[in-house]
């Protein structure tokens, strides 16, 4: 393996063939990192990677279905063989569970009438998938001088904000699937951060804000690039940066 490869910073972004993940991949590539676009659909992943390479980035697609631990292990093996290490993991892949309806508008997530299979499906991607991918990539992250893990969450994960009857989230429909899955991701973020703190691995959760994406039928008011900014900031923290935190572009988000 050449010295170039060892020095080159390598980032993996899951669910990165579109939306916020793709915008984060573009920004990390613009910073000079080698970026791996994790995508379930190899064709979509390759297309996104090719588009970003055309913009001058060192970007490659890697097939990764976060709900299939075998693909996470296979992706880790590929990264090890080609690059030998990983510096940044952005766990961005997530689903709302409600098709092309934002979870804020999803009547099928109301707790008293929710379909348990839908809840399981959402947790499978948004929580268990993060564990599977993180654990597959940890041996590679441990080889980095400055490893960073960013879990992409949502303001809706905040129990403080969503329990405030006079707050900005009071109008949201109650959700038993998406919203609790992101709250669980917050808890998971803190536990990983606590375990990995001694190893210098910084682990934080990011709330991109209300971004114009497929998951809310393009009703968001922020661009994917604006939403991705906080992900990139947390992915490039210095050694004195925070860990076990929850941040938006405006600063700390309450748990």
Residue pairs with C-beta under 8 A, 6 or more apart in sequence:
1 84
5 82
5 83
5 84
6 84
6 85
8 33
8 34
8 58
8 83
9 32
9 33
9 34
9 87
9 88
10 33
10 34
10 35
10 36
10 79
10 83
10 85
10 86
10 87
10 88
11 25
11 28
11 33
11 34
11 35
11 36
11 86
11 87
11 88
11 89
11 90
11 235
12 35
12 36
12 38
12 62
12 75
12 79
12 86
12 88
12 89
12 90
12 137
13 21
13 24
13 25
13 28
13 35
13 36
13 37
13 38
13 90
13 92
14 21
14 38
14 64
14 66
14 90
14 91
14 92
14 93
14 129
14 133
15 21
15 38
15 39
15 40
15 66
15 92
15 93
15 94
16 22
16 24
16 25
16 35
16 37
16 38
16 39
16 45
16 48
16 90
16 92
17 37
17 39
17 41
17 44
17 45
17 47
17 48
17 61
18 44
18 48
18 213
18 214
19 211
19 213
19 214
19 215
19 224
20 92
20 152
20 208
20 211
20 213
20 224
20 227
20 228
20 231
21 37
21 90
21 92
21 93
21 152
21 228
22 37
22 48
22 52
22 224
23 223
23 224
23 225
23 227
23 228
24 90
24 92
24 228
24 231
24 232
24 235
25 35
25 37
25 48
25 52
25 57
25 59
26 52
26 55
26 57
26 225
26 228
27 225
27 228
27 229
27 232
28 35
28 88
28 232
28 235
29 35
29 52
29 55
29 56
29 57
29 58
29 59
30 57
31 232
31 236
33 58
33 87
33 88
34 58
34 59
34 60
34 83
35 52
35 57
35 58
35 59
35 60
36 59
36 60
36 61
36 62
36 75
36 79
37 45
37 48
37 49
37 52
37 59
37 60
37 61
37 62
38 45
38 62
38 63
38 64
38 66
38 75
38 93
38 133
39 45
39 48
39 61
39 62
39 63
39 64
40 63
40 64
40 65
40 93
42 61
42 63
45 61
45 62
45 63
46 61
48 59
48 61
49 59
49 60
49 61
52 59
53 59
62 75
62 78
62 79
63 71
63 74
63 75
64 71
64 72
64 75
64 93
64 133
65 71
66 72
66 91
66 93
66 125
66 129
66 130
66 132
66 133
67 124
67 125
67 128
67 129
67 132
69 132
69 136
72 132
72 133
72 135
72 136
72 137
73 136
75 136
76 136
76 137
76 139
76 140
79 86
79 137
79 140
80 139
80 140
84 140
84 143
85 140
85 141
85 143
85 144
86 137
86 140
86 141
86 143
86 144
86 147
87 141
87 144
87 146
87 147
87 148
88 147
88 148
88 149
88 150
88 235
88 236
89 133
89 134
89 137
89 141
89 147
89 148
89 149
89 150
90 149
90 150
90 152
90 231
90 235
91 129
91 130
91 133
91 134
91 149
91 150
91 151
91 152
92 152
92 231
93 125
93 129
93 133
94 125
94 126
94 152
94 182
94 215
95 121
95 122
95 125
95 126
95 178
95 215
96 102
96 103
96 106
96 122
96 178
96 215
96 216
97 103
97 106
97 108
97 109
97 118
97 119
97 121
97 122
97 177
97 178
98 105
98 106
98 108
98 109
98 177
98 178
100 214
100 215
100 217
101 216
101 217
102 215
102 216
102 217
102 219
103 109
103 156
103 175
103 177
103 178
103 179
104 156
104 172
104 173
104 175
104 216
105 173
106 173
106 175
106 177
106 178
107 173
108 114
108 115
108 118
109 118
109 173
109 174
109 175
109 176
109 177
109 178
109 179
110 173
110 174
110 175
110 176
111 174
111 175
111 176
114 176
114 177
118 177
119 176
119 177
119 180
122 177
122 178
122 181
123 177
123 181
123 184
126 178
126 181
126 182
126 184
126 185
127 181
127 184
127 185
127 188
130 151
130 185
130 188
131 188
134 149
134 192
138 196
141 147
141 149
141 201
142 199
142 201
146 200
146 239
147 199
147 200
147 201
147 202
148 201
148 202
148 203
148 234
148 235
148 236
148 237
149 192
149 196
149 201
149 202
149 203
149 204
150 203
150 204
150 205
150 206
150 231
150 234
150 235
151 185
151 188
151 189
151 203
151 204
151 205
151 206
152 205
152 206
152 208
152 231
153 182
153 185
153 186
153 189
153 205
153 206
153 207
153 246
154 178
154 179
154 182
154 207
154 208
155 161
155 169
155 207
155 209
155 248
155 253
156 162
156 169
156 172
156 175
156 178
156 179
156 182
157 179
157 182
157 183
157 185
157 186
157 205
157 207
157 246
158 183
158 186
158 207
158 246
158 253
158 254
158 255
159 183
159 255
160 254
160 255
161 167
161 168
161 169
161 253
161 254
162 169
162 172
162 179
164 170
185 205
186 205
186 246
186 255
189 203
189 204
189 205
189 244
189 246
190 244
192 203
193 202
193 203
193 204
193 243
193 244
193 245
194 244
196 203
196 243
197 243
197 244
200 239
201 243
202 234
202 237
202 241
202 242
202 243
203 243
203 244
204 234
204 237
204 242
204 243
204 244
204 245
204 246
204 247
205 245
205 246
205 247
206 230
206 231
206 234
206 246
206 247
206 248
207 230
207 246
207 247
207 248
207 253
208 222
208 227
208 228
208 230
208 231
208 248
208 249
209 220
209 222
209 226
209 227
209 248
209 249
210 216
210 219
210 220
210 221
210 222
211 220
211 222
211 223
211 224
211 226
211 227
212 218
212 219
212 220
212 221
212 222
212 223
212 224
213 220
213 224
213 227
220 227
226 249
229 249
230 247
230 248
230 249
233 247
234 241
234 247
245 252
246 252
246 253
246 254
246 255
247 253
